[in-house]
Amino acid sequence: MKNITIKDVAEMAEVSISTVSRVINGRENVAPEYAVRVNAAMEALGWRPNSSAQNLRNCKGRTVGLILPNTSDPFFGSIADSVVSHCSQQELSVIILVSHTQGEYDEESMFRRLSQVGVDGLIYCSIREVNQEVFNKYFANTPAVICSRHDLIPGRPHVYFSHQKGGYLATRHLLEMGHRKIGLLVGVFGNKFNCADDLQPYLDDPVSAGPYSGVDKYIGARRALEEMNVPFYPELLEFVDLGNAYQSGMEAMRRLISRTADIDAVFCSNDLSANGAISMLNQQKVRVPDQVSIIGYDNGLMATCTQPQLSTVVQDTNLLGLECVRTMKLLLDGQLCGDTVLDVQLIVRQSSCRRQM
């Protein structure tokens, strides 16, 4: 018989895993209809959170907190799925908190809530620099794994993808296909960056880009341009708000083509923004890839559901979740762990081709 998990409850109730977690914990910020659906799904599946958040304060099992920017983005949602699945295999319970909601980011509130519950470990994916004093105030003695970011909190193991390599591979491919006017859509949360000058400190010190995967990809892209002796033009840079990546990608693409008519390729920080860029090009009667090649990043489901199918950089979120949980289990067992760097690869599909002369 299949082992029923929180993921199965979420799928039957047609809600996110984090919503199921909030219902289990009796949180107030759940719409009544969602609570009804979750409870009905739990009843239908015969599932009871006997070792999860409902009983955490006096639970004998071990519980891991998972903080993600959001779960609506396919990338972060798939991380949640992977972490919950692999924790279940290790008999670890999971509480999921979302740190970035409605444009607001309250780091200390997330830390405080998990600390009050009393989790045994933390898997944390941040979207900006972390206030280490605040972090240690709540988790100085708690095993913690930093997910999908590097060089964020000294002394803690980080599990992350080589995004600088990913940016390099994508841009190098476009260059080898003869493209020279390559737009860069750099994905960030919020409005921290506004122009190329804002990114220069990270080019000078790539380690400092740790909290910003989009900046890592930009660093890799710039390295590819330099190797091929292709100049970088600041007017080819745009920023995409990852909190609304599709719409932001459309708007960024509109700005690019309005000021740079001869642009012939674009590398986007994620697949959502790439799909937004393609939509805008379609509206402007610009053919993809004949006139403008597009490369995304993630290789989520939509990469193969769009027309043309999206060339993209693959980051295996199931592997990311597996390695985060593996590292967490070692920490909980009292072992020391270092960083784990996961590889990426480029998949070439129909949205990119050799530059048409």
Backbone torsions as a table, in degrees:
resi	resn	phi	psi	omega
1	MET	NA	138.8	-179.1
2	LYS	-65.5	138.6	176.4
3	ASN	-78.5	111.4	-178.0
4	ILE	-72.0	133.8	-178.6
5	THR	-123.5	173.9	177.4
6	ILE	-60.8	-30.0	177.9
7	LYS	-63.7	-40.2	179.0
8	ASP	-64.1	-40.1	177.8
9	VAL	-61.6	-45.2	-179.3
10	ALA	-61.6	-41.9	-179.3
11	GLU	-65.9	-42.7	179.9
12	MET	-66.4	-38.1	-178.9
13	ALA	-80.9	-10.0	-178.1
14	GLU	58.8	46.2	175.5
15	VAL	-133.7	173.7	177.8
16	SER	-79.2	161.6	176.6
17	ILE	-60.9	-37.4	-179.0
18	SER	-65.1	-32.2	177.2
19	THR	-66.6	-42.6	176.4
20	VAL	-59.4	-43.3	-179.9
21	SER	-60.6	-40.8	-179.6
22	ARG	-67.6	-38.0	177.9
23	VAL	-63.7	-44.6	179.9
24	ILE	-58.4	-39.0	-176.4
25	ASN	-84.7	-2.3	179.1
26	GLY	70.4	28.9	-179.7
27	ARG	-68.5	151.7	-177.5
28	GLU	-82.9	-21.6	-174.4
29	ASN	-87.5	50.7	176.3
30	VAL	-129.6	128.1	177.9
31	ALA	-61.3	138.5	-177.6
32	PRO	-53.9	-38.0	-178.6
33	GLU	-65.7	-34.5	177.8
34	TYR	-68.2	-41.3	179.2
35	ALA	-61.7	-40.4	178.2
36	VAL	-62.6	-44.7	-178.6
37	ARG	-65.2	-39.9	179.7
38	VAL	-65.2	-46.9	-179.9
39	ASN	-63.4	-36.5	177.6
40	ALA	-66.4	-40.4	179.0
41	ALA	-65.8	-41.5	178.3
42	MET	-61.3	-40.2	-179.9
43	GLU	-68.0	-44.0	-178.2
44	ALA	-64.5	-36.6	-178.6
45	LEU	-86.7	-10.4	-177.3
46	GLY	68.6	30.8	-175.9
47	TRP	-100.8	135.2	178.0
48	ARG	-130.9	133.4	-179.2
49	PRO	-77.1	61.7	-172.0
50	ASN	-68.7	-16.2	178.3
51	SER	-129.7	21.3	-175.6
52	SER	-109.4	-153.3	-166.5
53	ALA	-63.9	-23.6	-177.8
54	GLN	-60.2	-32.2	-176.5
55	ASN	-118.2	25.3	-170.0
56	LEU	-64.7	-32.9	-172.8
57	ARG	-66.3	-24.7	177.4
58	ASN	-129.4	26.5	-176.4
59	CYS	-79.4	139.3	177.8
60	LYS	-83.6	-22.5	177.8
61	GLY	-76.7	176.9	-178.3
62	ARG	-106.4	141.6	-174.6
63	THR	-126.7	136.7	-179.0
64	VAL	-112.9	132.3	172.4
65	GLY	-88.2	139.7	177.0
66	LEU	-124.4	116.0	177.7
67	ILE	-107.8	121.4	178.4
68	LEU	-124.1	153.3	176.7
69	PRO	-60.3	-43.6	174.2
70	ASN	-162.3	170.6	175.4
71	THR	-119.0	1.7	177.0
72	SER	-79.0	-31.8	173.7
73	ASP	-67.4	130.1	-177.5
74	PRO	-55.3	-33.8	-179.2
75	PHE	-64.0	-51.8	-178.1
76	PHE	-71.6	-34.2	176.3
77	GLY	-61.5	-38.9	179.4
78	SER	-72.7	-29.3	173.1
79	ILE	-62.9	-45.2	178.9
80	ALA	-58.8	-45.7	178.8
81	ASP	-57.7	-45.7	-176.9
82	SER	-66.5	-45.7	-178.6
83	VAL	-62.7	-44.9	-179.8
84	VAL	-62.2	-43.5	-178.8
85	SER	-62.6	-47.6	-176.7
86	HIS	-74.9	-30.3	173.2
87	CYS	-65.0	-39.4	179.0
88	SER	-59.7	-39.3	178.6
89	GLN	-65.4	-26.6	179.1
90	GLN	-95.9	8.4	-178.3
91	GLU	58.7	40.1	174.4
92	LEU	-110.0	134.9	174.4
93	SER	-85.4	158.7	-176.5
94	VAL	-133.0	134.8	167.8
95	ILE	-113.1	128.5	-179.1
96	ILE	-109.2	128.7	174.0
97	LEU	-122.5	142.9	179.1
98	VAL	-107.2	124.5	-171.9
99	SER	-92.7	-20.8	-172.9
100	HIS	-118.8	97.2	-178.2
101	THR	-128.1	132.6	176.8
102	GLN	51.1	42.0	176.0
103	GLY	77.9	0.5	-178.3
104	GLU	-107.3	147.5	-179.1
105	TYR	-136.0	111.2	-176.7
106	ASP	-120.3	88.7	-176.2
107	GLU	-62.6	-48.8	-174.7
108	GLU	-66.4	-33.5	177.8
109	SER	-61.4	-41.0	178.1
110	MET	-63.6	-45.0	-179.9
111	PHE	-61.9	-44.0	-177.1
112	ARG	-62.9	-43.1	-177.4
113	ARG	-63.9	-43.0	178.9
114	LEU	-69.0	-36.9	178.7
115	SER	-64.2	-38.0	179.3
116	GLN	-66.5	-36.8	177.8
117	VAL	-68.4	-39.3	178.9
118	GLY	91.9	54.2	179.5
119	VAL	-72.2	155.0	178.8
120	ASP	-86.4	-20.6	-179.9
121	GLY	-158.1	165.4	-177.3
122	LEU	-135.4	131.2	168.0
123	ILE	-111.1	120.3	-166.6
124	TYR	-127.8	123.8	174.3
125	CYS	-115.6	108.9	-177.0
126	SER	-95.8	164.0	176.1
127	ILE	-119.4	12.4	179.5
128	ARG	-163.5	-179.5	174.9
129	GLU	-60.2	148.1	-178.8
130	VAL	-105.1	135.0	172.4
131	ASN	-73.9	102.5	-172.5
132	GLN	-66.3	-31.2	177.8
133	GLU	-64.0	-43.0	178.5
134	VAL	-66.8	-43.2	179.8
135	PHE	-58.4	-48.5	-177.7
136	ASN	-70.1	-22.7	176.4
137	LYS	-59.4	-35.1	-176.2
138	TYR	-104.9	-26.4	-170.7
139	PHE	-131.3	25.8	-178.5
140	ALA	-57.2	-35.4	-176.4
141	ASN	-112.2	17.5	-178.9
142	THR	-108.1	129.2	174.7
143	PRO	-57.1	133.5	-177.9
144	ALA	-140.6	140.8	176.0
145	VAL	-120.2	129.4	177.7
146	ILE	-91.7	121.8	-171.9
147	CYS	-101.8	129.7	170.8
148	SER	65.4	17.0	175.4
149	ARG	-139.5	160.5	178.9
150	HIS	-128.0	155.1	175.1
151	ASP	51.8	42.5	-177.4
152	LEU	-94.5	-49.4	-178.2
153	ILE	-131.2	112.2	-178.2
154	PRO	-58.5	142.0	176.2
155	GLY	84.5	-1.7	177.8
156	ARG	-111.5	141.1	178.5
157	PRO	-70.5	136.3	178.3
158	HIS	-113.1	138.1	175.1
159	VAL	-120.8	117.3	-171.6
160	TYR	-155.2	162.2	176.9
161	PHE	-88.4	154.4	177.5
162	SER	-81.1	77.6	-174.5
163	HIS	-69.5	-28.7	175.6
164	GLN	-63.5	-38.0	174.6
165	LYS	-64.8	-41.2	179.7
166	GLY	-60.3	-45.4	177.4
167	GLY	-63.1	-37.4	178.5
168	TYR	-65.5	-47.7	-177.7
169	LEU	-60.6	-44.4	-178.5
170	ALA	-63.5	-47.5	-177.0
171	THR	-71.4	-38.6	177.6
172	ARG	-60.2	-41.6	178.1
173	HIS	-60.3	-46.1	179.7
174	LEU	-62.3	-39.7	177.9
175	LEU	-64.5	-42.3	179.6
176	GLU	-67.3	-21.6	175.5
177	MET	-85.5	6.5	174.7
178	GLY	93.6	1.9	-179.0
179	HIS	-78.1	142.3	-179.5
180	ARG	-130.0	-27.8	176.0
181	LYS	-100.1	84.2	-172.7
182	ILE	-103.9	117.0	175.3
183	GLY	-78.0	146.3	178.9
184	LEU	-121.9	115.9	175.2
185	LEU	-99.4	104.9	-175.7
186	VAL	-92.9	120.2	-177.2
187	GLY	-89.5	128.3	176.2
188	VAL	-142.3	161.7	172.0
189	PHE	-93.0	125.0	178.0
190	GLY	84.8	-155.4	-172.7
191	ASN	-126.7	41.5	-179.2
192	LYS	-65.2	-34.9	-175.9
193	PHE	-114.0	143.6	-178.2
194	ASN	-131.1	-18.4	-177.8
195	CYS	-157.2	173.2	-177.7
196	ALA	-60.5	-33.4	-179.1
197	ASP	-62.7	-30.0	179.3
198	ASP	-66.5	-22.3	-177.8
199	LEU	-94.1	-10.8	-175.2
200	GLN	-59.0	-40.9	179.0
201	PRO	-58.0	-31.0	-179.3
202	TYR	-77.8	-29.5	172.8
203	LEU	-66.7	-38.0	179.4
204	ASP	-72.0	-30.6	-178.4
205	ASP	-138.7	80.4	-174.7
206	PRO	-57.1	-28.1	-180.0
207	VAL	-60.7	-32.6	-176.7
208	SER	-70.2	-9.5	179.9
209	ALA	-79.5	2.5	-173.3
210	GLY	-44.3	-44.9	-177.7
211	PRO	-73.7	-12.0	-169.6
212	TYR	-121.7	97.3	-178.2
213	SER	-64.9	-33.1	177.9
214	GLY	-62.9	-36.9	178.2
215	VAL	-69.9	-37.3	174.5
216	ASP	-57.3	-44.7	-179.8
217	LYS	-64.1	-38.6	177.1
218	TYR	-62.9	-42.2	178.1
219	ILE	-59.6	-44.1	177.9
220	GLY	-63.4	-40.0	178.5
221	ALA	-63.4	-43.1	178.9
222	ARG	-63.2	-36.7	178.7
223	ARG	-64.3	-40.1	178.3
224	ALA	-63.9	-41.6	178.1
225	LEU	-61.7	-44.2	-179.5
226	GLU	-63.1	-41.7	-179.1
227	GLU	-62.8	-33.1	-178.8
228	MET	-93.8	7.5	179.6
229	ASN	56.1	38.8	177.0
230	VAL	-103.7	123.0	-177.8
231	PRO	-67.5	150.3	175.5
232	PHE	-96.8	130.3	179.7
233	TYR	-109.0	117.4	-177.4
234	PRO	-54.9	-29.1	-179.5
235	GLU	-69.5	-9.2	177.1
236	LEU	-92.4	5.2	180.0
237	LEU	-102.2	133.3	172.8
238	GLU	-138.4	153.3	178.2
239	PHE	-107.4	142.4	179.9
240	VAL	-118.4	130.2	176.2
241	ASP	-80.1	111.0	-176.9
242	LEU	-68.8	-12.4	174.3
243	GLY	-72.3	-16.2	178.4
244	ASN	-148.9	59.6	-164.5
245	ALA	-64.5	-40.9	-176.1
246	TYR	-63.9	-54.1	-179.6
247	GLN	-64.1	-40.9	179.6
248	SER	-64.8	-35.9	176.3
249	GLY	-64.6	-39.3	176.1
250	MET	-61.2	-47.6	-177.3
251	GLU	-66.1	-39.6	178.7
252	ALA	-64.5	-40.5	178.8
253	MET	-65.7	-38.2	177.3
254	ARG	-61.7	-42.0	179.2
255	ARG	-65.7	-40.4	-178.9
256	LEU	-60.8	-51.2	-174.5
257	ILE	-74.3	-19.6	178.6
258	SER	-73.3	-27.1	-178.1
259	ARG	-111.4	-9.4	-178.0
260	THR	-136.7	84.7	-173.3
261	ALA	-66.5	-25.7	-175.8
262	ASP	-96.3	15.9	176.5
263	ILE	-59.7	136.5	-176.5
264	ASP	-123.2	-2.2	177.3
265	ALA	-162.6	157.0	177.9
266	VAL	-142.4	132.3	171.6
267	PHE	-106.2	124.4	-174.8
268	CYS	-110.4	147.8	-175.2
269	SER	-69.7	-23.1	175.3
270	ASN	-152.8	171.1	-176.3
271	ASP	-69.0	-34.5	179.1
272	LEU	-60.9	-46.6	179.3
273	SER	-68.4	-33.3	176.6
274	ALA	-63.9	-42.0	177.9
275	ASN	-65.7	-36.5	174.9
276	GLY	-63.7	-40.7	178.8
277	ALA	-63.1	-42.9	179.0
278	ILE	-63.2	-40.7	178.7
279	SER	-59.9	-42.7	179.2
280	MET	-66.3	-41.3	178.1
281	LEU	-62.3	-39.8	177.2
282	ASN	-61.6	-41.6	178.8
283	GLN	-61.8	-34.4	-178.4
284	GLN	-89.2	8.8	179.4
285	LYS	61.2	31.7	175.1
286	VAL	-98.7	124.3	-173.4
287	ARG	-82.4	132.5	174.6
288	VAL	-110.7	124.2	6.9
289	PRO	-99.6	3.8	-171.4
290	ASP	-57.8	-39.5	180.0
291	GLN	-102.7	-37.1	178.3
292	VAL	-137.0	122.4	174.1
293	SER	-84.4	145.7	-179.2
294	ILE	-128.7	135.0	171.8
295	ILE	-126.8	132.0	177.9
296	GLY	-101.9	-159.8	-177.3
297	TYR	-157.5	122.3	175.5
298	ASP	139.9	-49.4	-172.2
299	ASN	64.5	45.4	172.7
300	GLY	-77.9	-176.3	-176.5
301	LEU	-57.1	-39.2	-175.4
302	MET	-68.8	-14.3	179.5
303	ALA	-62.6	-31.1	-179.8
304	THR	-106.0	0.2	-179.3
305	CYS	-99.5	-4.5	-179.0
306	THR	-100.1	164.2	174.8
307	GLN	-122.3	121.9	-5.0
308	PRO	-72.1	159.5	176.4
309	GLN	-61.9	145.1	-166.3
310	LEU	-88.5	126.2	164.8
311	SER	-69.6	136.7	-172.1
312	THR	-158.7	162.8	174.2
313	VAL	-95.3	129.2	-175.6
314	VAL	-88.6	127.5	166.1
315	GLN	-124.8	119.9	-172.3
316	ASP	-82.5	99.0	-176.1
317	THR	-70.0	-27.1	176.1
318	ASN	-65.0	-41.5	177.2
319	LEU	-65.7	-39.4	178.6
320	LEU	-60.0	-47.8	178.7
321	GLY	-62.4	-41.9	179.1
322	LEU	-59.1	-46.8	-177.6
323	GLU	-69.5	-35.4	175.9
324	CYS	-63.2	-44.1	-179.7
325	VAL	-69.3	-39.7	177.8
326	ARG	-59.9	-45.0	179.1
327	THR	-65.0	-42.0	178.9
328	MET	-61.0	-43.7	-179.9
329	LYS	-60.6	-40.5	178.2
330	LEU	-64.0	-42.7	178.8
331	LEU	-62.9	-42.7	-179.9
332	LEU	-64.6	-27.7	177.9
333	ASP	-87.4	7.0	173.9
334	GLY	88.1	12.9	-179.4
335	GLN	-95.1	157.0	176.5
336	LEU	-90.6	143.7	-177.9
337	CYS	-136.0	143.4	173.1
338	GLY	-100.8	-170.3	-180.0
339	ASP	-74.3	154.2	174.6
340	THR	-125.1	119.1	179.5
341	VAL	-103.8	122.2	-177.4
342	LEU	-99.4	143.2	-176.1
343	ASP	-81.8	158.6	174.4
344	VAL	-125.7	163.3	176.4
345	GLN	-146.4	155.1	179.9
346	LEU	-95.2	131.9	172.0
347	ILE	-111.9	121.1	-179.5
348	VAL	-95.2	121.0	176.9
349	ARG	-120.8	-145.2	-170.0
350	GLN	-88.6	-6.8	-175.7
351	SER	-85.9	-1.6	177.2
352	SER	-134.5	145.1	179.2
353	CYS	-157.1	176.9	178.2
354	ARG	-65.8	140.9	-178.1
355	ARG	-59.1	130.9	179.2
356	GLN	-83.3	126.6	-179.0
357	MET	-83.8	NA	NA
